[in-house]
Amino acid sequence: MLKLKVLPIAIVFMAFLNSCSQRIADLTTVSTRDLDDRKTHVLLERYVKGTDSSIDNILFIGPWSSPDIEDAIDDAVREVPGGEYMKNVVIRERRWGFLLMSFRTFTVEGDVYGIAPSEKSN
């Protein structure tokens, strides 16, 4: 008897809670600022993740704000001290909603590179 009461509630809940994720891009190298090519760059850390999220709309009104891929890249690079840019980057977008609100997130994953420690003082 309890299962018959829970099943409709679960179906309604699942109808209002949904999610979708897709891979947007695979990039060899990405940076949000100018790089000094005269210096030697080295791998600082592998598989670093950065995100940027926002509320997409409320009560079907919106978008209120928009996540930014550039902010997600900056978030990942800032995770590593001395980070300058990323290589082997995967960018994903995820959208999910609950009742009358929806959210959107960009996730950036990749390897962070920076200036070799011996060249930082130059």
Helices and strands as residue ranges (DSSP letters): H 2-16, E 17-30, E 41-58, H 69-78, E 83-98, E 101-115, G 117-119
